[in-house]
Amino acid sequence: MDSSQLLSAEELALLRRFDTPTVCNVIELFDVRPRNAGYMDGRIKANFPKFPPMVGYATTATFRSAAPPRGQDATAGMEGQLAAFAQVPDPRVVVFQDLDDPPAAATFGEVMCTTYKTFGCAGLITSGAGRDLLQVEALGFPVFTGQTICAHAYCHILGVNLPVHVGGITVYPGDLLHGDANGVTTIPLDIARSVARTCEEFVAAEEVILKCLRTRGPDLRASQEARQECQRRIRELGERVRRQSAR
């Protein structure tokens, strides 16, 4: 990945201040991808929805557990995965594609998540299942899954840092991810800095209509005027960020 596109610690912290729907709304302003693309579908859910937003660069892997790996230990592959972390900048989000259909066992548990957190990861996403959820929650480690399964069966990691398909989208190593209680989205790297800096102004525009509804109650005329003002601000914001990104 292009090192010039990496966000600073301050820019990453700024992204963590805002929820994932706001980030998605801001990405739409740039008109760089279809509005129905780039985010994971409802199969991927936050296991700990009260956790703050997770932000990081994807380090990817494929996984199986339905049968033993040929000529390997049933927990093989993690050492290679950890070594490959150096190919992706901090903070990292581990993204697994479970190749078993349906998933046969848990992709992760307490030991794996403790390992990933120790090695600088900000969270984990899997198209498969998880377990040890109480222990992982106590770690303060965000995980996003579609299922929960109590056993690990013949878990083994096959490939690392390759494109994976999770939640209806393809995730590439180094993709910037943002996830919270509402789901997970990718943030295009070429606009990521601008997205981080635009979220606050977008929230302020939405606050126009929210403040009106809170203070004026069911006043139709007032709410219409506030909605128009909100839409005007968002429209002007979109025009401005598109001009800036085109330079």
C-alpha positions, 0 to 999 in steps of 0.5 A, spaced: 500 500 500 502 507 498 505 509 505 503 516 503 496 514 504 497 512 511 493 516 516 496 519 522 495 517 529 491 524 530 487 522 524 485 515 526 483 518 533 478 523 529 475 517 525 474 513 532 470 519 535 464 518 530 460 512 529 460 508 522 453 510 519 456 517 519 462 515 516 458 512 511 454 518 510 460 522 509 463 517 504 457 518 500 459 525 499 465 524 495 461 520 490 467 515 489 463 509 489 456 506 489 452 508 495 450 500 496 458 498 495 463 498 500 460 496 507 459 489 510 452 486 510 447 484 515 451 477 516 457 481 520 454 484 527 458 487 532 458 482 538 459 487 543 455 493 540 457 498 546 464 498 544 467 504 541 468 504 534 474 500 531 478 503 526 484 499 523 488 496 516 485 489 514 490 484 515 486 478 512 486 470 512 482 464 510 480 459 515 477 452 515 475 447 521 471 442 518 476 437 517 484 436 519 489 440 515 493 435 511 500 434 514 499 439 519 497 440 526 490 442 527 492 449 530 497 450 524 498 457 521 498 462 526 505 463 527 505 465 519 499 470 520 503 473 526 509 474 522 505 477 516 503 482 520 509 486 518 506 487 511 500 491 514 501 498 518 498 499 525 493 499 527 491 492 524 484 489 524 484 481 523 479 479 517 477 472 516 474 468 511 471 462 513 471 457 507 467 452 510 459 453 508 456 453 513 461 454 518 463 448 522 466 451 529 469 458 532 474 462 528 476 465 534 476 465 542 480 468 548 487 465 546 487 468 539 484 474 541 489 475 546 494 474 542 492 479 536 491 484 541 498 483 544 501 484 537 497 490 536 491 489 533 484 493 534 479 488 532 477 482 528 472 480 523 470 473 521 465 471 516 465 465 521 463 464 528 466 466 535 466 463 542 469 465 549 465 471 548 465 473 555 472 473 556 474 476 549 469 482 552 473 483 558 479 484 554 476 490 551 477 487 544 472 488 538 469 482 534 464 482 529 461 475 527 455 472 524 455 466 529 457 463 535 459 456 536 462 453 542 468 448 539 474 450 535 474 443 531 480 442 527 481 450 526 487 452 521 489 458 517 490 457 510 492 463 507 494 470 509 494 477 506 490 475 500 483 478 498 478 475 502 470 475 501 466 477 508 459 480 509 458 481 501 464 485 500 472 483 498 477 486 503 484 487 501 490 487 505 491 494 507 484 496 506 482 501 512 476 499 516 471 502 521 466 498 525 461 499 531 454 497 533 451 498 526 456 494 522 463 495 518 465 499 512 471 500 508 474 507 507 477 508 501 484 510 502 485 516 497 479 520 501 480 517 508 484 523 511 478 528 508 473 523 511 476 524 518 476 531 517 469 532 514 465 528 519 464 533 524 461 538 519 456 533 517 454 531 524 453 539 525 449 539 519 444 533 522 444 537 528 440 542 525 434 538 524 435 534 531 435 540 535 429 543 532 425 536 533 427 536 540 426 544 542 420 545 537 416 539 538 411 537 532 411 543 529 411 542 521 413 548 518 419 549 523 421 542 522 421 543 514 425 549 514 430 545 519 430 539 514 431 544 508 437 547 512 440 541 514 440 538 506 443 545 504 448 544 508 450 537 506 449 539 499 454 544 500 459 540 504 458 535 498 460 540 493 466 542 497 469 536 498 468 533 491 472 539 489 477 539 494 478 531 492 478 533 484 485 537 485 
